[in-house]
Amino acid sequence: GLTVYLLLSRSGPLGEFGLLFTPAAMVCAQALLVLPIIAALTRQTVEDLWREYREELNAMEVGPVGLVATLLWDGRFSLVTALLAGFGRAAAEVGTVMIVGGNIDGFTRTMTTAIALETSKGNLPLAIGLGLILIFLILLINAAAWGVRVWSEQRAG
């Protein structure tokens, strides 16, 4: 968060674009935050699949594009899990979005920053209510991903 703030501040290298305290800055900061998590999990998934299918794919003389497509398709459910891990990290983040977004009401306030604000104001019932809604939304998205996986596996036989 601080690194993105320094890059986007007026004296920073990207300051001339005026992105600080905008939703675009928040998206950039969140993307940089979750990218290492998703990349690490994706690399591990593809590496495990490569170890498992290397001999078969080499024997069939699959080209580079086919190789990547095959590994990504076979690991699609694990890759969705990697995306969900990144989503969970982004959904729980407060500091980064507050630093680069500013928590501006109606413009850059997110659910997590609203929870932090209401907690600091002592409005615990509202903070707990927002927290429960956030947890419900995250569970709903995870349940939908699980449902798609079950449906896809049933359809495949």
C-alpha positions as CSV (number, residue, x, y, z in Angstrom):
1,G,0.0,0.0,0.0
2,L,2.7,2.4,0.9
3,T,4.7,1.6,-2.2
4,V,1.7,2.3,-4.4
5,Y,1.0,5.5,-2.5
6,L,4.6,6.7,-3.0
7,L,4.4,5.8,-6.7
8,L,1.1,7.7,-7.2
9,S,1.7,10.7,-4.9
10,R,2.3,14.0,-6.6
11,S,6.0,13.8,-6.1
12,G,6.1,10.1,-7.3
13,P,6.9,8.9,-10.8
14,L,3.2,8.3,-11.6
15,G,1.9,11.4,-9.8
16,E,1.1,13.3,-13.0
17,F,-1.8,10.9,-13.7
18,G,-3.7,12.0,-10.6
19,L,-4.7,8.5,-9.6
20,L,-4.1,8.7,-5.9
21,F,-7.4,8.5,-3.9
22,T,-9.3,7.0,-6.8
23,P,-10.8,3.6,-7.4
24,A,-8.2,3.0,-10.0
25,A,-5.4,3.3,-7.4
26,M,-7.3,0.9,-5.1
27,V,-7.5,-1.7,-7.9
28,C,-3.8,-1.3,-8.7
29,A,-2.9,-1.7,-5.0
30,Q,-5.2,-4.7,-4.6
31,A,-3.8,-6.3,-7.7
32,L,-0.2,-5.9,-6.5
33,L,-1.3,-7.3,-3.2
34,V,-2.8,-10.5,-4.5
35,L,-0.6,-11.1,-7.5
36,P,2.2,-13.0,-5.5
37,I,-0.4,-15.2,-3.8
38,I,-2.1,-16.2,-7.1
39,A,1.2,-16.5,-8.9
40,A,2.7,-18.8,-6.3
41,L,-0.4,-21.1,-6.1
42,T,-0.6,-21.2,-9.9
43,R,3.0,-22.0,-10.3
44,Q,2.7,-24.9,-7.8
45,T,-0.4,-26.3,-9.5
46,V,1.2,-26.2,-13.0
47,E,4.4,-27.6,-11.7
48,D,2.6,-30.5,-10.0
49,L,0.6,-31.2,-13.2
50,W,3.8,-31.0,-15.3
51,R,5.4,-33.6,-13.1
52,E,2.4,-35.9,-13.5
53,Y,1.9,-35.5,-17.2
54,R,5.3,-34.7,-18.6
55,E,6.0,-38.1,-20.1
56,E,2.6,-38.4,-21.7
57,L,2.7,-34.9,-23.2
58,N,6.3,-35.4,-24.5
59,A,5.4,-38.8,-26.0
60,M,2.5,-37.2,-27.8
61,E,4.8,-34.4,-29.0
62,V,2.4,-31.7,-27.8
63,G,3.5,-28.2,-28.8
64,P,4.0,-25.4,-26.3
65,V,0.5,-23.9,-26.8
66,G,-1.2,-27.2,-26.5
67,L,1.0,-28.0,-23.5
68,V,0.0,-24.9,-21.6
69,A,-3.7,-25.3,-22.6
70,T,-3.7,-28.9,-21.4
71,L,-2.1,-28.1,-18.1
72,L,-4.3,-25.1,-17.4
73,W,-7.4,-27.0,-18.4
74,D,-6.6,-30.0,-16.2
75,G,-5.7,-27.7,-13.3
76,R,-8.7,-25.4,-13.7
77,F,-10.3,-26.2,-10.4
78,S,-7.0,-25.7,-8.5
79,L,-6.5,-22.5,-10.4
80,V,-10.0,-21.3,-9.3
81,T,-9.0,-22.1,-5.8
82,A,-5.9,-19.9,-6.3
83,L,-8.1,-17.1,-7.5
84,L,-10.4,-17.5,-4.6
85,A,-7.4,-17.3,-2.2
86,G,-6.5,-14.0,-3.9
87,F,-10.0,-12.8,-3.7
88,G,-10.2,-13.7,0.0
89,R,-7.0,-11.7,0.7
90,A,-8.3,-8.7,-1.3
91,A,-11.7,-8.8,0.4
92,A,-10.1,-8.8,3.9
93,E,-7.6,-5.9,3.1
94,V,-8.1,-2.6,4.9
95,G,-4.8,-0.9,5.1
96,T,-3.8,-0.8,1.4
97,V,-7.1,0.5,0.2
98,M,-7.3,3.0,2.9
99,I,-3.8,4.3,2.1
100,V,-4.3,4.8,-1.6
101,G,-8.1,5.3,-1.6
102,G,-8.5,7.5,1.3
103,N,-11.9,6.0,2.5
104,I,-13.9,8.8,0.8
105,D,-17.6,8.4,1.4
106,G,-19.4,7.5,-1.7
107,F,-16.3,7.3,-3.8
108,T,-13.5,5.1,-2.4
109,R,-15.1,3.6,0.7
110,T,-15.1,-0.2,0.7
111,M,-16.9,-2.5,3.0
112,T,-13.7,-3.3,4.9
113,T,-12.8,0.4,5.3
114,A,-16.4,1.1,6.4
115,I,-16.1,-1.6,9.1
116,A,-12.8,-0.1,10.3
117,L,-14.3,3.4,10.4
118,E,-17.5,2.3,12.2
119,T,-15.4,0.4,14.7
120,S,-13.2,3.4,15.4
121,K,-16.3,5.5,15.9
122,G,-17.6,3.0,18.4
123,N,-20.6,2.0,16.3
124,L,-20.0,-1.7,16.8
125,P,-23.5,-2.9,15.8
126,L,-23.1,-1.4,12.3
127,A,-19.5,-2.7,12.1
128,I,-20.6,-6.2,13.0
129,G,-23.5,-6.1,10.6
130,L,-21.2,-5.0,7.7
131,G,-18.8,-7.7,8.7
132,L,-21.5,-10.4,8.6
133,I,-22.6,-9.2,5.2
134,L,-19.0,-9.3,4.0
135,I,-18.6,-12.9,5.3
136,F,-21.9,-13.9,3.7
137,L,-20.8,-12.5,0.3
138,I,-17.5,-14.3,0.5
139,L,-19.2,-17.6,1.5
140,L,-21.7,-17.1,-1.4
141,I,-18.9,-16.7,-3.9
142,N,-17.0,-19.7,-2.6
143,A,-20.3,-21.8,-2.6
144,A,-20.9,-20.7,-6.2
145,A,-17.4,-21.8,-7.2
146,W,-17.9,-25.1,-5.4
147,G,-21.3,-25.6,-7.1
148,V,-19.8,-25.0,-10.6
149,R,-17.1,-27.6,-9.8
150,V,-19.7,-30.2,-8.6
151,W,-21.9,-29.5,-11.7
152,S,-18.9,-29.7,-14.0
153,E,-17.7,-33.0,-12.5
154,Q,-21.2,-34.5,-12.7
155,R,-21.6,-33.4,-16.2
156,A,-18.2,-35.0,-17.1
157,G,-19.3,-38.2,-15.6
